Amino acid sequence: MTDSQKPQFLGKETPLPASPDEAVLDYVPNPRRERPYMVRFTAPEFTSLCPVTAQPDFAHLVIDYVPDETIVESKSLKLFLGSFRNHQGFHEDCTVGIGERLTREMQPHWLRIGGYWYPRGGIPIDVFWQSGPEPEGIWLPPQDVPGYRGRG
């Protein structure tokens, strides 16, 4: 791995980015590029702010992807997701925006994201996005986030 490919946040105290636009995602070479596989990240305590009321919104995010040349470094992903704490955006914008940014920058074979948003006003909103058709020959487990009944 060259110096330009080394993650810039690992092993360092890193402040939370002020916004998703300021957040930097690190990508490293895929160590098993010759072998197709799926990666899952689960963020059960994702938060953002309602763009109308500025009240906090909470979601359980599940991100699945089949890498190509690179994989996303998990600490940078954690910082990116944490940067939404002060971001005002609708559930749909946050969920799809995360999926689109990861897809644009990492260029995986395939990516999907499920945003399971906790209700405010009595209605849970679940948002799903994927970059294309499901890949063949890859085990794609269900996301298994229960329908809202306290989500616990």
N, C-alpha and C positions, 0 to 999 in steps of 0.2 A: 504494500500500500504506500503510495507516494504521500508526501506532506500535504499536497492539495486534496487528497482523498481522506485524510484523517479527520475524524469528527472534532469539531471545535469546542464542544461543550463537555465532553466526558472528562471526569476527574477534576472539574473546575466548578467553583461556586458561580452560579449563573443567575442573574436576576430574571424575573418573569418579564417577557416582552410586554410593552404597553398596549399593543394591538396585534391582531393577526397579520396585518400588512407589514409590521416591523419584525415579526417572528421569522427566524431563519431555520429552515429544515435541512438537516445533514443527511446525506446519502452516502453509503459505502458500497464497495463492490459486492455483488452477490457471491457468497462463498460456494454455492452449489448450483451455479448457473446451468450446468449440464443436466440437472434433475428438476423437473417441474414439481413444485410444492406450493402450499398455501400458508400464508402468515395471517394470524388474527391478533388484533389489538382490541382490548375492551376497556372503555373508560366509563365506569358506572357513576361517576360524580362530575360529569361535564356541566359547566354553567356558562350562561351568557345573560344578557339583559334584554328585556322586552323593548323594542324600539319605540313603543307608544308610551308606556308607563315607567320605564327604567327599572321595573321590578325584576328580581332575578328569576331566570328560567333554569330548570334542571333537566338533564337528559342522561340516559344510559346509551352510549355510543358503542357500536361494534363495527370495526373496520377489518375487512378481509381483503387480501390481495395475493395475486400470483406474480412474484417478482420476475423481472427480466435481468438486466445488467446490474441493477442496484437494489438495495434494500434501504428503508428509512431507518435512521438511528433513533432508538426509542426515547432517549432523553430529549432530543430536539423535538420529537413528536409531542412529548409530554409538555414541553414549554410552549409549543404552538397551540395545543389544545387549551392550556391554561391561560393563554393570552386572550381568550374569548370572555374571560370573567368581566371585563369592562367594555365589551363589544356589544353594541345594540344591534340586534338582527332578529328577524323572524326565524322560526324553527327551520323552515324550508331553506332559507338563505344560508344559515349556519351549516346545516347538514350537507347540502349539495356543494356548497363552497369548499368545505373540507375535502370532500371526495374529488372535486375537480382540481383543486390545487395539488393534491398528492399525485393524481394521475398525470397532470401536466408536467410536473417536475420530475417525478420518479420514472414515468413511462413504464408501468408494469404491464404484463400481459393482460391483466384484468384486475379490477378493483370494485368492491361494493361497500357501501356504508349504510347502516341502519341507525337512525336516530329515534330512540324511544323516549319521547318527551313526557315528563310528568305533568298532570293537569293543573291548570290554573283556570278558574271559572268552570270547573267540572268536566272539561273535555281534554283527554290526552290526545296529542298529535304525534303520530309516528310517520317519519319521513325516510324513504328508501331511494337510493340511487346506485346505479352501477355503470361501469364504463362501456359495457357491450355485452354480448351474449356470454353465458357461462361457459368457461373453457371445458373441453372434453378431457377425460382421463385424470381429472383432479378431484379428490374427495372434498366436497363442499358441505361441511356440516351445517345444520340449521343454526340460525342465530340464537334460538331458544330463549329469547327475552319474553317473559310471559305478558299476555295482554294485561291491561291495567286492572289490578285488584290489590292495590297497595304496592305493586311492583317489588315486593320484597321476598 
